Amino acid sequence: MFGRRRSGSHARGGRPRPAEAPGPDLADDLDQPAATDEAAGAAGPEFGGGPWDAAEEYPVLDRVDLGSLLVPVTQEYEVQIVFAEQQGAWVNVRHGDSQLQLQAFAAPKREGIWPDVRMEIIAEIAGAGGQSQEREGPFGPELLAQVPAQPGTPSAGLIPVRFIGVDGPRWFLRALINGPAAVEPEAAAALEALIREVVVVRGDHPMPPKDLLELRLPAEAAQALAEQQAAAAAQQGQDGQPGQPGQPGQGGGFPFNPFERGPEMTETR
């Protein structure tokens, strides 16, 4: 978990997003208003103009370097990396009772992948016993969905989530919001503001489209983990019992993930 005070300034505007006709709004079924730019701007930190590409001139803020993602850190947010064997790794951000998951993926040079990924998500949610509707959000087309509270068990009840996608230069950023921020504009404002200040570091190395960009611990956290693992190994050698090295960020993830490791395909363009 990383926390520091925000500093610097915010830029307004940002790259234009393609407009699509919004579909029926699931928020009506939840008796909650859909998020709008006006409502979202009424609360929470001031919005920036991103998410940003590392090659852009982006505002100077306190950000933690997690490899492919530079994520703002303030006292308002709890930031973790979550490691999972089947889903890869993602950044988990908690704000109040809401959570935000962030993952970045490689994308083709000349076209975005969010339209294809949305169709994949819609199909996976339907197959899991949930439902989803497309609508226009502050970042362009997004999905408001209801998914099983327990994966593979629709009878356990459904909970609301939002899927947000942003196509950048040779990268795609996927954001998943759950908790009150999935349906309440006031709660969503702070997480949307954070998304607008995320910086994606794509790198120059070639990658197949939709491959997950690498996340890594900051140097200090990686060193602390190595020391913890070494101490656990030493303890195991003394008493013959398995050590218990800590796993940073475990337990912070949202239980529903319609992909093995996020929106990846075998297709290479």
N, C-alpha and C positions, 0 to 999 in steps of 0.2 A: 504494500500500500504506500502510495506516495502522496504527500500533501504539502503545498507551499502557497504563498500568497500570489495572486495575479498581479502582474505589472505590465506597463506598456500601454499601447493604444490599440483600438480596433479600427479596421477598415470596413466601409460599407460597400454594398454592391455585390461583386462576385460574378463568375461566369454565368451566361444565360443557360437555362435548362429548357429542353424541348418540351413543348406543351402537348398534352394529350387530354382527350375528353375524360373527365372523372366518371367512374362507375358509381353504382348505388353505394350509399355510405353505411357501413356496418355500425357506425356510431349511433344511428337512429335506433337500431335494435338494442343498443346498450344504454339508451336514454342519456347519451352524452353528446355534446356538440363536437363537430369536426374541428380539427386544428386549422387556424387561419393565420396568415402573416400578422394581421392586426392584433388578434388575441394573443399570439405568441410573443409579440413585441411588448405586450403590456406588463410582463413580469419577467424576472430573472435577469441575468447579465445581458449587457448590450450585445447585439449580434455582430459578428464579423462578416467577412466576405467570402469565406472558404466553404468547404475544405480546400486546402491549398496543396499545390504541387511543390516539392522541395526546390525546384528551379525558379519558382515565383518569388517576388518580393512580398513576403508576408509579415504581419505585425510581430513585433518582438514581445513575447510573453514567456513566462516560466512554463516550459514544457519538459516532460520526461522523455528521454530517447529510448524507445522500445524497438529499435531496428527499423522496420518499414513504416512505423507510425510515431510521430511526435505528438504527444497528447498533453493538453494544458493541465496543470495541476494547481489547485487552489484549496483553501480550507473547506470549500463547499462540496468537493468531490472526493470520493475514495476510488483510487485507480489500482487495478490489479491486472496481471497477466494470468490467464487460466490455461493450464495445460491439460489436454485430454487426448488419449491415444487415438480415439476414433474421429474426433473433430479437429485435431490439430491444436492450434493455440489461438486465443482471441484476447482482446483487451476488454475487461469488464469495468464499467464505471457506475458507481452507485451515487445517487443523489436523492436524499430523503428515502422514501419507500419505493423509488423507481430504479431500474437498472438499464444500462445501455451496453450492448455488445458491439465491438468494432472489429472488422476484419478487412484486410486489403488484398486484392488479387491482381494478377497481371491481366492486361487487356490488349487487343489489337491496336495498331497505330491509327487506323482510319475509321474505326467504328466502336461504339460502346456495346457493352454486354448486358446492361440492366434490363432491356426488354426481354431477352432470352431468359435471364435469371428469374424475372418475375413469373414467367410461365412455368418454370421449373418449381418455384416455390408454391404457386397455386396448386399444381398437380400433387405435390408432396403433402400439402396441408389437407387437401381433399382425401387423399389416400389414408391419412392418419385419423380421419373422422372429424376434421375441423372445417372451417369455412373462411373465405376471404373475399374481400372486395377491393378493387382498385379505385384510387381517388387521386386528386391533385393535392399535393402538400407543399410545404415551403421549399423543398428541394426538387420539386417536379413530381412525376408519378410515383406513388408509393402504394403499399398494401396495408390495409387494416384487416386483421384476422382474429379469429378465435380458434385456439388450439387446445388439445387435451392438456389438462393440468399435470397429468402423469403420462409420459410417452407411451403410446400403444394402448391406452385405456381411456377411450372417449367417455365411458360411463362415469369416470371420476369427475367429469365436469370440464367446461371450457373456460379459458381465460383469454383476455384480449392482449394482442401484441401488434406492434407496428414494424414493418420492414421498409427501410429507407435505402435507396441506392443512389450513388453518385458516380457517373462516368468521368474520369479525368484523363489526362494525357498518358496513355499506356497503362493505366491502372483503373481499378474499380473498387470503390469503398462501399461496404455493406454495413448498415447499422440496424440493430434489432433492439426495440424498446419494449419493456414490459413493466407492469405496475401501473400506478395512476397516470403516469406520463403517456401511456399508450392511448388514452382516451380523453384526458383532461388537458386543454391547451395551456393552462397556467402551470401545471406540473411539467409539461413537455418543454416549456420555454428554456429552462436552464440546460437541458440535455441537447436541445437543438442548437443553442448558443455554443456549446462545447464542440459539437460536430463541425460548426463553421470555423473553428479555430484549430482543427486537426490538420497536421501536415503529413502528406503521404510521400515516403521516400521510395521511389520505384527502382532506382539504380539503372545502370546501363546494360547489365547482362541480359542476354536473351532468355525468355521464358515462354512456355506455351500459354495461350490465353486461358484464364480462369485458374491458373496455379496460384496457390496461396503464397503471399509474400511473407518472408520470414519475420517472426517476432522474437525478440531476445530481451533478457533482463538487463537493466543498467549495470555498469561495471561493479558498483558498490554492492548491489543486491546479489549479483552472481558470485562475488567473492564471499559474501556472508553465507550463501547457500553452500559453496564449496567447503567452507570451514565447518558448517553444520554437518555435512555429509562425512567429512573426515573424522569429526568427533564421534559420529554414530558408528563408523567403521571401527574406530579404535575401541569403542565400548563393546562392540560385537566380539572383537578379538579377545577382550578380557573375560567376558562372561559366557561366550559361546552362544549368545542369543542374537537374533536378527536385530540390526539397528533400525532406527526410525527416523531417517532423514526427512526433513520437512519438504513439502511440495508447495512452492509459493503460488498463491492465487487459487488453490483448490477450493471448491465449494462456492465460488462466486458466480458460477455460470447458470444460465437459464436452462431448465431441463429439456425444452423442446428445441431440437435442431433438425430440420428436414433434410440435411445433407450429411454424408459421411464426414466430410471435412469442409463444409461450406459449399458454395456454388462452383464446384469444379466439374469439368467434363473431360473425356478422353480426346475430344476433338482438338487438333492443332492447326491453326491457320497460318 
